[in-house]
Amino acid sequence: MATFLYSIGRFAFRRRRLVALVWVALLAIAGVGAATASTATSNSFSIPGTEAQRAFDLLEERYPGQSADGASARVVFKAPEGEKITAPENAAEVSGIVKELQDGSDQIASVADPFDKKAPAVSQDGTTAYISVTYDVSSFELTEETRDSLKNAGNDAREGGMTVEIGGDALMVMPETGITEVIGVVVAGIVLVITFGSLVAAGLPLITALIGVGIGVSAITALASVMDLGSTTATLAMMIGLAVGIDYALFIVSRYRAELAEGREREEAAGRAVGTAGSAVVFAGLTVVIALAGLTVVNIPILTKMGLAAAGTVVLAVLVAITLIPAFLGFAGERIVSRKDRKARKAAAEQAAATGEVLVGDAPRDNGGTRWSRFVQRRPVMVLLAGVIGLGVIAIPAASLEMGLPDDGAQPTSTSPRKAYDLLSDGFGPGFNGPLVGVVDLKNSDDQDAVLQRITGEIQKNDHVAIVTPPAPNDAGDTATFQVIPKDRPNSTETETLVQDIRDLGDTLKSEDGAEVFVTGATAMNIDFSEKMNDALLPYLALVVGLAFLLLMVVFRSILVPLKAALGFLLSVVAALGAVVAVFQWGWLGGLFGVEQPGPIMSVMPILMVGVVFGLAMDYEVFLVTRMREAYVHGESPSEAITTGFRHGARVVTAAAVIMIAVFAGFIGSSEQMIKMIGFGLAIAVFFDAFVVRMAIVPAVLALLGKRAWWLPRWLDRALPDFDVEGDKLRKKLDGDAAEGGSGKEERETVSV
């Protein structure tokens, strides 16, 4: 592996114009594809294998022509204080708006008058009413004229003193990440400048990361309509692609500068940097890809697409790092090193030339990393206990984790959808915003009318039910639908119990009469989704950790080091979940992070955090411990190897972690609750894993284990493939080539730097 990547690095350095041209061409092609692609027209959501999905599929089959993909909206009215919405002047105003909406767009499928005697939509106290609007197309296909017509509906009513708010998905827009995303990239640039002391060296990782992300996100945009990719897919890919792209470039550029400091020629330094640090990049990227692609085992299309799209962006980041980085290093010349270091090296070279000495590179110097590693090795038990206990305390809120999917009730209180949600809840009851859709398959039933009466009668007796609407059979008479309005909030445990009670009733009817009863609708889909996430978490965790354990065992030639890496990850991800629960569910420091409405944690969050954080956590493990392994293989003691690893890796890993935290934290400013939560969760998880687990717990455990950390049974060592990640075979090959070429040539090359 190292020898192969060494050749790639030297080739890219020599043929830098060709390599750069290829990547720029790919960026242009992807950009043109994104610009000319049709807009994604749907953001479909399905949960194969669940009852809610089976009911949804049955509805599509038995009620042809009634598309469930069309956008919908509710225009909610509340009469002025002391008045009724049913008062003649108020009712006339609302009815006028119904006519205005009907004539406002040809994309409208139906507009329901709240005063229609067949289906009234007025609260019992007569103060609140709503107009239901459905469209023939999805929210992404609505024209600006249609949106404006909906937004302006009720302006005259507002001027007359009525409260008018609009909910539903018809006004859904792409989530905004806000200025904080830009700030995150700026912070990354500042950290790179401080780390390298050179604007060229700092700008190179940013430019290459943006090229990789640009190609990845453009490709996702180009394929969004064809593959039904949601907006969150591109956002997640951009989030992860930026973070790993900057980090991977950072590690290779750092190793390149270290090779220059040892006296290598520039092309040779580029080859060695890609051969050694590039090997770590490839394996680190592979762990991230395994974690993201592993989301396919959950068998939920939206998660599968998100995982594979993000994994593709990571692959691009790896390819950019091992090809475009060495090409750009060729363009950068000596400016990749800070002016101060260039002057110092020039002075040393002049002095060596004057005295006849051979310049063999800078001697290793103590830095913050070496001092920290020695401190940890002097007090390993204290550091280990402090790290484990600290993260354990932060993880406590995770025991109270409540999961669900956000609806308009999770929106900021200042938004119209949230105000409409609250008006409906106050006027019609908490469960009105989460109606359950009952679907009865009567194909195998002998007495259909009796079955429908029994079903609705039994459900109405349930203590958690507010209203059951009369069943509405289809034209064929083999299917009927009805609505159940719960008494409680959509995401409450009482509503979840109600869904299960209806399904239990359906099991009884099927055994007695042959009729099947299903429960679907957004609320039931959310309940099924959360249950499926819970069921999939442990198998997914076992798959990802198991595969990565085997991969790390190959990389480190050890059993205990991969085991320690996996356990450390579990500790950091549980602590991160605890922090997410404290902020987004309990509301602690919610104002600081823009959380206006605490509530359940999104069902997708735990499994997504496990996948993403595991891959990123293994990045730091590979980058930091690979250097320790390299030093140990080349003859250093376990203690010296830890110090060497921190001498070369601590500053770079610290910078990489700060950059990744800054990039993820930038998405906390998103207007989308899911993006905000993911950004916070990933940022805090990287902080815990990089600074507590990898920089404190890892050296403490390695210090306690000593040589046992690198133990591997001989039979297993022979069975495992050797990819030479630490570059030992590469070093021997290059040293052998140098010996054959003669010492004089090597001296001339060394002095010339």
Secondary structure, DSSP 8 states (H G I E B T S, - for coil): -HHHHHHHHHHHHHTHHHHHHHHHHHHHHHHHHHHHS----------TTSHHHHHHHHHHHHSTT--S-S-EEEEEEE--TT--TTSHHHHHHHHHHHHHHHTT-TTEEEEE-TT-TTS--B-TTSSEEEEEEEESS-GGG--HHHHHHHHHTTHHHHHTT-EEEEEESTT-------HHHHHHHHHHHHHHHHHHS-HHHHHHHHHHHHHHHHHHHHHHHHHHHHHT--HHHHHHHHHHHHHHHHHHHHHHHHHHHHHHHTT--HHHHHHHHHHHHHHHHHHHHHHHHHHHHGGGGG--HHHHHHHHHHHHHHHHHHHIIIIIHHHHHHHHGGGGS-HHHHHHHHHHHHHHHHHT-----------HHHHHHHHHHHSHHHHHHHHHHHHHHHHGGGGG--EE---GGGS-TTSHHHHHHHHHHHHH-GGGGS-EEEEEE-TT-S-HHHHHHHHHHHHHTSTTEEEE---EE-TTSSEEEEEEEESS-TTSHHHHHHHHHHHHHHHHHHHHTS-EEEEESHHHHHHHHHHHHHHHHHHHHHHHHHHHHHHHHHHHT-SHHHHHHHHHHHHHHHHHHHHHIIIIIS-TTGGGGT--S---EETHHHHHHHHHHHHHHHHHHHHHHHHHHHHHHTT--HHHHHHHHHHHHHHHHHHHHHHHHHHHHGGGG-SSHHHHHHHHHHHHHHHIIIIIIIIIIHHHHHHHHGGGGG---HHHHHHS----TT-HHHHHHHHHHHHHH-HHHHHHHHHH-
